[in-house]
Amino acid sequence: MSGTKIEELTLEDVMGDRFGRYSKSIIQERALPDIRDGLKPVQRRILFAMNKDGNTYDKGFRKAAKSVGNIMGNFHPHGDSSIYEAQVRLSQDWKLRAPLVEMHGNNGSMDGDPPAAMRYTEARLSKISGLMLQDIEKDTVEMVLNFDDTENEPTVLPSRIPNLLVNGSTGISAGYATDIPPHNLGEVVDGLIYMLNHPNVTLDKIMEFIPAPDFPTGGIIQGIDGVKKAYENGRGKIVVRSKTNIVELKGGKSQINVTEIPYEVNKAQLVKRIDEMRINKKVEGIAEVRDESDRNGLSIAIELKREANQEGVLNFLFKNTDLQVNYNFNMVAIDNMTPKRVGILRMLSAYLEFRKEVIIKRTKFDLNKAQNRMHIVEGLIKALSILDQIITTIRASNNRKDAKQNLIDQFQFTEAQAEAIVTLQLYRLSNTDVTELEDEQAKLQASIVKFKLIIGDEKELFKVLKQELLEVKKEFGTPRLSEVQSEVSELKIDTKVLVPDEDVIVMVSKDGYIKRSSVRSFTATGEEENGLKTDDYPILLEKSNTLSHLFLFTNKGHLIYRPVYEISDAKWKDTGEHISQSIGLDNDENIIEAMTFKTLDESGQFIVATDDGYIKQTMFKDYLPGRTYKNHPSVYIKLKSEDARVTSIIYRSVSTDNETVLLMSYNGLALRFDVTEVPVNGARTSGVKSMGLKDDDQVVNMQIVKDNDNVAIITTRGAFKAMKLEEIPVTSRARKGVLILRELKSSPHRVADFIAYEPDFKGAFDIITNRPTVQEVLSEEHGLGSRYSNGSFILDVETQGIPVTIRQKSLELVL
């Protein structure tokens, strides 16, 4: 079909083209500031329109809705809410270091409150924003047609103040975002003046004048390295901390007073967050949180309980609330119509280049105006010197046009001079006016010389620029609000701050259930009502403290760590939580030992033995928990084979001279050697050979024993035997050992477990079977047998199960 306007295009081409145009539009026309005046288009239009309407600082306030309507109708064809929000932000002194708009009425707050509707508020330009617009009428900036070609608007404002750095900027566009923090006006001016005199200035030198941002909300800036990195390439991170002080109150109490908070932090949300931490007991020691801010300034009072850890609570709040935040620089601006990430040197140089250009354009405008006026004044002086002839000529003329032409023809006036003469009022035809004109001529001559000098001599131009900057600093400069500290403080948080210091009952069961209960719940319920299933029993039951640490060891060499305060708090009659709810263990993996420690600064060592005949010592410090302890166990021994299992773990805080290692094998062999023969290895090691085993044999247990101890043995046939330790000689590691049971041809006894005990022990042993059932054995009812005896039967394996564990019967918990 000829003449068709239909084009065949791929979707990829169409989407790429359209999105490219859209991106260009929002990057250049909406979200990013210009490097020269630091304004986004909507902000520029707000200031220009308000100035054009005479809505300036030296006149009364006007309804914000009127300004918004004018801006929307003439320059910014977008929603009124976006214009009003931008206008409100320009007036918020907690967002801008030098607000460009003044407002009467509710313009929001640091608590995140929304401003009143624009029909209720009134606005006008602030005094400093007058400097942003000064000289705009002198052709200093490029003007373009507005959206409907009915008005002209500027592409940039003359900006006598370095607004981009002073007020900063924040915005998000397609593929770009910007975060430029506010700075101190006086410091920026000093930096500009130095750069003006030293064009090749280094960043280190500039940072002597501009050491860091200066937030309108004050606070403490930490991390000069981050500032330097950001100033160098536009990206960097600093820490902004609230300004606080601690005061003592009556009755041993104290209070943290917060007087300044980080930039753009919502104060109400901050206070709420701190109070929630108090209510949920995330931190101990806070009695009350109050927002006491008033017209005199910000004030948050955090009242602490008696004898609370002041620094600990404060450090916890710094780390876990917005009392301390990270501020990330991302200094992106439109530079030569292109979005660029820029450092501070480029920002300063771009501003200076722009101001030089503005001053040149302004001076040329003023020069042209002065020269035009000089031309008129010279014509008037000449006319007054031949006044009678001028009057005669005009009276002889037919009309105004004829009079002008006659003046041009007879006296060689230019058209502009002739126009000025014919419009001259009669009252000015006096001698005194000649003097006034001559004075004006002299002033104009001086101005013309000055203007030409500025245009032709860069040194004079620099003088003007420097003078204007100093005037800005003198009138609008303010002291620095944000304190600067070179290093970021490390936040050390004492656990006692997070956890109430209280005694609790900790229980770990054979099947992997763990819980902590209050002493009150334990006492009220009774030890036997522990919530466990009938075939489960405790392997750890002790009175501990919330500030203690629990280590759980599995038979596959995994160590699970839990601070006691992180164990689920349950009633004593409840089962508690299973360890598998947070840690993934194999189906055949069991907890075989549980220990609690008061601190993680222990200096002792663990001795670990495996059933395939390996043993090692490892220092306590090698088992300290890592960052991922909540979800992942650590390795405390590397097993030699997949079938190998850990049989026992013992912790020794103090070592004595007469201690030896005792191991027994399933087939009835016992080996004893000195503890010093066991080398100290790291966590992820297998250790050394402990006992020479036959293929069908394995180590059942390992104990650290003293020379005068006795040993109680339980066999797989349900027999109990006690013997003196001295019957097992001290030899060397990795040997076969000696027999401690008499071998039978049929149904031989095998060692299920053993335990060492002191000779004067008068208590009982618990024998636990695989059913499980628990059989109590009194030590006094069984005498000491010989090394080759098999002991006496104490339980029926057919009805009660095969013995698996022997342990000293625990006494009642001492509460």
C-alpha angles and dihedrals in degrees: 000000000000122000095020119155094205114116125195110225132164117248088237092059094045094048092044093051096044095045090046090056092045092050092049089050098052093040095052102025106036126012112031129065125235112250090227104054099011092231134128115224094259092051092048091050092049093054094042095048094046091048091048089053091051091246092147137145094262093058134061126284120267132203110278089223090063092054092045091050092051092047093048095044098045109027118001114049096191136098118311091227093061090049093048093047090052091048091049092050090053087059099047110105092195090059102037126048090211110022113217097200130050119212137194114207134023109338096169129269145241086265090070094254112159118243121254116268114280091248088068102042130074127209145184136169116277120238094254092053087061085070090054089060101033114130093010089130091059097074091258096140135036114266123204134185117270124240095284098033093244100110139028121238131184123253088210135005122242088245108195087188123063090245099171093065098031097053100020123205142240129195147136125223136159107309093344137079130178134207113174114168124221119260138199112274095216093049093049091049091051090051092049093050091049091049089049090058095037110037093179094053117155125235092244090057093048089051088060085067099031105031097169143329118300111218120207088229092054114215130148121293115209127188117050090186089063091049092050092049091050093047089050101052108359097259128091145116132238134176117240114198131188118250108246141169132189121227128188118238132196120284096033093295126129139197136216110218116201112199102166130029131195122280116281094004114143105238096202092050090047092053090046092051093051090048091050089054089053093049095045091045093236086144129026124224105042113121100175142350121211135178104219097170116142140156089297093063147280120323130167116182118204106187114204130209123250113291092002118162098256099188092040093054091045093050090049091052091047090053100041105033138044091266080102124027139171114244114205118204115217103165105191121159139159105266116179091346091306129103108241137171103235138187125226095263091059091046092053095043092047090052092049092049090050094048091049088053092048093049092048091050092046092048092049089051091049091045092052091048092048093048091049091050091046089055091053093045091051089052092049093049090050090047093052090052091059096030098143092053090047092052092047091050094048093047090051092052124097099223144342094283092048091048092053092049092048091052090051093047099042103036103023095241117159120243092256091051092046090051091052092049096050091048092049112121119235094237089065092061093097134111093248091063091061089059092049091050092049090051090049089048091055093048092048091050091052091048092050091051090049094048092049090049092053091048095045102037120056092199090061090047089053090050091056092046092048092047092051092049092050091050090053091050093047094052102035107020116120133185119270113272102190119070115223124219119181098217132050109240116237112236111223113185121197112220089227088070092058100041134049108241103238139139117250140173113249121199132182118183131209090247093054105264116143131184144151123218135186117260087240093057091046093050094046095048103038131235096270094057092071098141095241126135117261092255094049130079138177120271089181125031117158146132109258140156134256089241093056128098129237123211118194118193122198128205090246095061100264123137120206118196128201130170103228091238089059093057110102111267107232139165111264091246091056122091096233126215126315114237090233089070088077106012126051112225131173119263092248094044118108138179106249101173137023126188135176126212129192094219140011090234096083115143100201132098140238124233113208127190129188130206093241091064108268130128138180144167121228128185118245091239090063090063097053112135122258131218094274097051093121094065106018132051120221126230116253097175134014109229118222095222140013091251095051119106136188112251101186146359123199128185119212117192093173127026125210131198101247098051121121136178116248121196129177129194130216092249092059104266123137128197127189127187141153118284090230089069089070109086122219112248137171126266098265096053133101099221126216136303111288103179137008104242132187117232094261094046136083140179111262100186146349128212136179105232140185124227097253096045126119124223127222116201129191119197132210090249092060099260124142123208132178122195142165115268091223089072087072106070123222108248132147138298121271095028127130096248132214131290116259097177131057110246115237124200094224127034094358121200116253127194111256095174143325139205134199119223139174117265094242093055108130099174135096137270126224115220110200120198132199092259083054110246125148121224118191119217123189112218092215092059093062123062125209115278131203125267092257099048124103096215126228130301114256103167140028110243091198093062104021102035136244115306115248106164139029121192139161110267107253118238120234112288111265104229 
